Amino acid sequence: MLVDSPPEQRAETAPAPPKRRAIRAVGLLVSAAVLVVVALASIAIGAKDLGLDQVWHGLFHDSGTFGDVVVGERLSRTVLGLLAGAALGLSGAVLQALTRNPLADPGLLGINAGASAAVVTAITFLGVTSLTGYVWFAFLGAAAVGALVWFLGGSRGATPVRLALAGTAISAALFGYLQAVMIMDDAALGRMRFWTVGSLSSATDEIIWEVLPFFVVGSVLALALARPLNAMEMGDDTAKALGANLNRTRALSMLAATVLCGAATAACGPIVFVGLMVPHVVRSFTGPDLRWILPYAAILSPVLLLGADVLGRIVARPAELQVGIVTAVLGGPVFIYLVRRRRTAQL
């Protein structure tokens, strides 16, 4: 259900005092340092732990030792986690601003469902079996659903309510299609079971290079939308008075969210709650200004994703829990807490 921002968050974002800006900037640097630590942990921790000296040698030397080989394999996984985490965080923040719903996530507009439906179709009816094939079908499915939601939501006359309703309806329809196809085709169910959980373990340099342009374009576009989305937080009439182009901002926001979430889902499978939790938590200490929310979300979302991936390797050694399972387990209670806290605040 659509939830409007509180009145105090719909006031225009005034320039923050110099002291507050300095605190936010320091916080951003600290967040970046935490991300570096988590990324190193992602490379060092696994079925066989590596020391920092082995990690350093594997990153900057190539002698073919066991440690170097392990570092090379885990490096691709870590890089994909960085990219996918940032993409999910940015798309979640953009969608929360676009729908004026602080509990929205990329799944609200059916983007994850579109990617999953496309992969199921490719496996069942086209015989696609390679991960690189999944990537392109998943991305095309996400893009198609994003365009359909925009059309059903009213295109140039789209409103947050219409977009949310259209996304929910399409998600429900595609979920039914997914279940029907997988029940009828045991082979498709077996191949889809791993992908639909959400995982970084299949990361390769090839997949990273294929989705990297989409990550870059989507990230630049999302960051560029901070100011017009700030204006839209105040309501349509005020935003128009300030010169914001509502239709263009909504269309570009949909495009940015679709490209980012589509690329992340294509490369890793559908991973839930990252795009919901991080922007919502970030907003609690940055305020409603998207010029700060977006950079923080782009840094802290990979911290959550890579941290969950490392945790999944630790708790199930020598096997591992897929990152999509870990984020779901962590995100469920957090989501319930956020809903209850918001309901209490509104009473």
Disulfide bonds with the S-S distance in Angstrom:
none
